[in-house]
Amino acid sequence: MSQMQEAQEHPTAPQGGRQYGKFQNDIYKNGIVNNAMPTVTTDPNKLEAQARHHLGVTSFNYVAGGAGEKATMDANRLAFRQWKIIPRMLRDTTHRELTVEIFGERHESPVFFAPVGVQTIFHLDREVGVAEVAASIGVPYIMSSAASSTIEEVGKANGDGLRWYQLYWPHDDEITISLLKRARANGFKALVVTLDTWALAWRPADLDNAYVPFAKGVGNQVGFSDPVFRRKFKEKHKKEVEDDIMAASLEWEADVFSGKAHTWDQLEVIKKNWDGPILLKGIQHVDDARKAVEMGMHGIIVSNHGGRQMDGAIGSLEVLPEIVEAVGDKITVLFDSGIRTGADIIKALCLGAKGVLIGRPFVFGLGIAGKQGARDAMKGLLADLDQGMGLCGIRTIADCNRSMIRRVQYGGDVKSSY
């Protein structure tokens, strides 16, 4: 074989890895051959507006709104604008490898469906529909405790897909333990304990319409289907949950969104009753990250709940590097809050996150076109990630590192979108 022939050889496509970037070609082909345009816009700055057109006022406000004046939402987007990718040339990135290993499980990519509650208010396909398409595209599904589907329904819909369970932590330990048992029995591999939502924040978009879906039983299906909660409700009220949805809703909310905070020592109950990986979601301070390590947690999710809880809080990406530096070699660090593009994912990975959670983009897709819309919104992000890696000279997720980005602050860098 000649030197010229050797020089022209390229690595073969990764064995078993999905070629997410192919979705871009599929869009062009479908448009050229079938004159069919994308149902869900591929423009991240138009996605929210398209969803607004399809959703009712209260449903749209619930997903698009944030705490207070939405300063934290602004901070999340602005934080991404302060980091710039430095593309490298003449690297053979013809084929990219997006697979990662997290907690001993092989993932097709470092991307997760974030836990989002009450999905039935966006489309009747709700959580079961999204869990189904999550499995079909190889993206792990994190189920919310505030779901409008039961744990059993989501587990069945997700089938052989990889799924985690997110816990809004009740103060009643017996109910907490029951939820954990049900999640494990239905194939949920890891537990995500959300720390920042023991009470609902001041959310003007919801307050101005006096809208909280849980008050009328929407998003309480996990609780309403729980045998321990049902037994305790019947003992107290002498009737079934279905006989008085309002009373049952108040009872469930009083335990889950009680306004009473948990403390670090209470994590022992979780540790004793969950035999898989445990992650704490809502970590923003390096000392809390260190405490999570001290408490024997397996992972943390650097997150400010997408700006939905504390107004005026720091952007999650802003604190990611210092948290990774402090505990990244001791605990798995994932990232959530503010991702809207493939470039955003690359930046978070380069700053040390092992994986990222996507929330609003897939929910907007769900509102636009049901489960297929959620699928296409996520496939678009994955294609953008795949193509972006190739164009900036990154072949594998392991190649995402600090040498690929630089902090650059331009006066004109303002938010691109929520």
N, C-alpha and C positions, 0 to 999 in steps of 0.2 A: 504493500500500500504506500503511495507517495505521501510526502509531507503535506502537499496541498490537499489531498483527500482527507488526511488525518485532521488538518486544520478546519475542514468544513463540517466535520461531524458534530452533531448536537446531542445533548442528553435526550433520552427518550422520555415520553410523558410519564409522570409518576404512576406507579402501579396501584390501581385501586382508588386513587384520589379523584375527586370530582373536578371536572373542568368548568368551574362556575362562570368563567369569562365567556363561555360559549353562548350565554344568554343574550349577550350583545348581538352576536351574529343572528340568533334566532329572531330577534326583534326586527332587524333589517330585512331578513328573508321573508318574514311574515308580512311585512309592509309592502315589499316589492312584488312578491308572488300573489298574495291574497288581498292586497290593499287594506290590510288590517293594522291599525295603529295600536300602540299600547293602551290598555284600559286604565292602568295607573301611570301617571306621569313619571318620567325618569328624572325630572328636574327637582332636586331636593328643596329648592326655594318656591316651588309651586305645589308641592304635595299637600301642605296644610290647607291651602286655599281650595284645592280640589276636594278635599275631605269635607270642608265647611259646606260646600255645595250639596253634598250628599247626606249630611247628618242633620238631625234636628238641633235646635239651639242648645238645649241642656246637654245633650250627648257630646256635641262638639266642644262646648265649654269645659266639660268634665275632662276630656283628654288634652285639649290645647291650653287650658288654663294653668295657672301656677299660684304660688303663695304671694300675697301682697301685691306689689307693683311689678312682679316677675323679674326682679333684679337678679335673682339667682339663675334664672333661665338665661338672661342676658350674659351673665358671667360664664356660664357653661360654654356658650357659643364663642364668646370672645377669647376664652382660654385656648381654644383650638386655633384661632387665628394668629396667636402669638408664636406658634411653632410652624416652621417651614421645612418641607422635605427637600433634601439635597440629592437630586437624581445622579446616579452613577451610570456611565456609558460603557459599551463594549463588554458587557457581562452577558453570559448566555442565560437569559431568563425567558427563553422561548416557551418552556413549560414550567409552571409554578407548582409548588407543593404547599398546600394550605393546611394539611393535617397537623394536629397537635395531640399531645397526651395530657390529660388532666385527671388526677386521682386514679391513674392506672387505666383509664378508658381512652380509646382512640376516638378523636373527634375529626370530622371531615373538614372543619375549619375552626377558628377560635371564636366564632360568633354564636350567641345564644338569643333565643326569644326571651326577653325580659318578662318577669311576672307582672301582668296587668290584670286588674280586676274588672268585674261587671262587663264583660265583653258583649253580652247580649244587648246592651244599649247602643252598640255600634253596628251590629248585624246579628240576625238570628242564627248565623253559623256559630257564633260565640266561641268559647274555649275549645269545644270538641272539634270544631272545624279547623281551627288554627293548629291544634295539636296533631291533627291528621296530616295537614300539609307540612308541618315541621318535620315529621318523620319522612315524608316523601322527598324532601330536599336535603336531608341529613343534618338538620340543625336542632340541637337540643331545645326542649320546651320546658320552661320553668313555669309551673302552675301557681297562680296566686290563691291565697286563702280567701280572698274576696271574690272568688269566681262565681259565675252564674251557671256553672256545671259542677257536678259532684266529682270527688276524687276518683271514684270508680269509673265514671263516664269518660273522664279525660285519660285515665290509664288505658282503657279499652280503645279509645280513638287513636291514641298515640302508638298502639301496637308494639312493634319492635323498636320504636324510636327511643332515643335517650332522653330521659326526663328527670327533672329535679322538682322538689316541692318547696314552695316559699311559705313560711309561717308568719302570719300576724299572730303574735304570741298571746294566748288567753292567760288570764290570771288564775283560772281554775286549772290546777295541775292535772286533774283527772281528765278534763276535756282535752288539754294539750297532749297528754299521752295517747288518748284515743285517736286524735288526728295523726300523730306520728305513726301509730300502728297501721292505720288505714293506708297511709302513703307508702310505707314499706311493703305492705301486702299487695299493693297495686303497681309495683315495679319502679317507684321513684328512688333514684340512686343516691342523691345528695339532698341535704336540707339547707335551705337558705332562710336564716332568721333575720327578719327586717327589724331594725332597732329604732328607726326614726319616726314611726307612725303609731305610737301608742295613743295618740290623740290626733284628730284631723286639724290641719293648719287653717289659718285665715286665708280662704280662697275666694276672692271677690266674685269671680265668674260664676261660682256655684251659689255663693251667698245671695247675690242679687236676684237669683231666681228661686231662692230657698230650696235648692235642689241637693238632696243626698239620697242616692238610690237605695241605700241599705235600709232606710227608714220604712220603705214599703216592701221589704223582703227581697229586693233585687241585689244580687251579689252575696247573699247569705246561704247559698245552696250547700256549701261545705258544712256549715254549722247545722242547718236544718236537716241534713241527712246523717248527722253524727248520732250514733246510738246513745252515747253518754249525755250529750246535750238534750236530746229528745226525752230521755228518762228524767233528767233533772227538771226540765220544763214541765213535764206532766205532773211530777210530784208537787211542784210549787203551784201550778195554775189549775190542776185537775182537768186538763184538756190537752189535746194534741196540738202540735205546732200548726198544722193546717187549719185548725179551728179558730186561730187568732194570730194571723200573720203579723199584725202590728205589735202585739205583745211579745211574740217570739223574736221579732226584729230588735226590739228594745233590749230584750234579754241578751241576745247575741252581741249586740253593739256594746252593751255595758261590760261585757267580759273582754272583748277584743280591742275596742277603741275606748277604753275606760277613762282615759285621762290620768291614769296612774302608771308611772314609769316602772320598768323592771330594773334590776341591778345586776352587776356582774356575777355575784354569788348564786343567783337564780339559774345561771346557765348549767349548773350541776344537774338539774332536772332534765334538761335537754340531753346532756351527755349520757346520762344513765339510761335514756329511753330511745336513743337513736344509734344504730350500729354502723352507720355510714359516715361519709364526710359531712362536716358541719361548717357552713360559711356564715359570717356575720355581714349583713348588708346595711350600709349607711355610715361606714367608717370615713371620717374626714380629717382626723387628727392623728399624728404619728404616735402619740402616747396611747391612744385607743387601739391602734394597730399592734403596738407592743403588748398591750394588755390582752388582746385576742390570742397572741402567741402564748403568753403566760397561762391563759385559761385552757390551752390545749385545743384551740380551734384549728381546723384544717385549712381554712381559707377566709379571705375577707373580700368584700366588694366595695371598692372606693366609689361612693355614690352620695348624692344629695337628693335622691328621689326625683331626679329630673327637674329640680326647682319647685317641687310641689309642696314642700313642707316648711323649710325655713327661708323666709325672704331675706335678702342681703347676705346670704352665705357665700363662702368662697366657691369658685368653680371647681368641680371635682378634678379636672385635669391639672389644675394648679398644684394640688397637693399630691398627685400620684407619684412624681419622681422621689420626693422625700420619704414617702411611705415605702416605696419599693427599696430604696437605699437602706432603710432601717430594718425591714423585715422580709424583703423579697427572697432571701435565701433560707428562710425559716417557715414560710407559709405561702400558699398560693394566693396571688393577688389578681383579682379580676376588676374590671372597670365598667362603670355605668354612669350615664348622665351627659347628654348633649351630642351624642354621635348622630350624624346625618349623612355622612358620605364614606366612601371607601378610603379616602385620604385621612379622614378622622380616625378610622380604625387603625391604619398604619401608624399614625402618630401615637395613639395610645399604646400600641404594641411596642413601638420604639422606646417609649418611656417606661417600659417594664411590665405592663399588664400581660398576663398570660391568656386572657380572653376578654371579650367585651359583650355587654348586654344591649340589645336594641329594643326600645319601647315604642315611642310615639310613631316612628315611620311605619311599622307593621300595623299599628292600630289605625292609622290613617288609611292604609291600604284596605284593611278590613272594612272600614266604613264606606269606602268607595265601591268595592266589589266583592264583599264577603271573603271567604277563606282563600279564594283565588287571588283576590287583591292583596291580602296579607302575604301570600306566597310570592307574588310578583314584586312587591315592595322589598321583601327580603332577598329575593334572587337578584334584584337590581343592585342592592348594596354589596352582595357577594361578588357579582360580576365586576363592579367598580373596584372592589378590593383586589380581585384577581388581576384585572387589567392594570391597575395602578401599581401593584407590586412589580409587574413586568416592566413597565415604563420607567420606573425609578431605580431599577437594577437590584430588586430583591427577589430571590428565587424561592426561599423557604421562609416560614414564619420565624425560624431561629435566626434568620439574617436581619430581622427587624431589631435594630439597636440604636444607641444614641449617636453613632457616627453618621446616621442617615438623616438626622434632623438638627435644626438649629433654632434657638429662640431669637426671634426678630420682631421688634415692636414698631409697627408703623402707625402713625397717627390716624391714617384712614382705615385701619382695620377695625371695622365695627361688625356687629353680628350679621350673619348671612340669613339665618332663619332660626326659629325656635326648634 
